[in-house]
Amino acid sequence: LLTEHKNMITENLKNAQSVFTALTTTQVNLPKTVQLKYFYRPVNAAGGDWVGHFYLEEKNWLILSIGDVTGHDLASSLVTIAVAGASRGTFESLKNTETSLEAIIRQMAESSHLAVKHCGVEEKYMTAAFVGIDLTKWVGHYVSCAHPMGIIKFADTAMMADFDQTQM
């Protein structure tokens, strides 16, 4: 009975990890001028960190997101899944509208915040950053959810992201 219970828990954790991976990693075609590299591995079998990117080819807009839900437990992973799903759902629902890049990332941040707020788990908090970059005009917007401004690395240099900034 104990072995059967352990096998069930292991299978459920694998399934949760599959959902986590599907919602926290994004596979999109980027323009040849853009190269993104990141690596993620949770401390435990589950974690609260996520990183994502979205590309809107018609407008040549790139949206980057990074965040961390407190904790290294299954509850943190579940909240992160909710946050990543809310963020992705917001992007998907707004990408074909006349909504501005700034408004899209603000709404993605707000949806993420609400996912944490209403997750039903006490003492879970999130830091996150959402950056929207117009790759044609090279202008952007930054929404901080208690996350410091990031650094953008070019082929040979790096710089602080110098975008319009909103604190949430």
C-alpha angles and dihedrals in degrees: 000000000000092000091049091051092048091050091051092051091048091050092048091050091051090052091048090050090052092053090045092052093046093053100037099047123062126202109196133149110252127195115267090249092063125072121177124190128180138144128209130188122157120232090235131017087286134030147173102237126103140171127189145166134202128192126200104198097188091061098027091236124153121197121194125191133184130172150155130215112202118261140033099243139100092267089057090052092049092051090047090052089053091048094047091046092049091048094048093044091052091050092048093049095048103035096089096043131087090256114137122246090246092052092049094054092043090053092046089053093047092049090050091049091050091049089058094041093053099035094109094233116113121223095025115132134170139212116196144159129207120194124187117193126189099212092196098054095024093228125128151176131228127202116192122201093188091306123125122246112275132232121242115213121207126190093281107005143040130214140178110262104259100198136133103281134211125187116211 
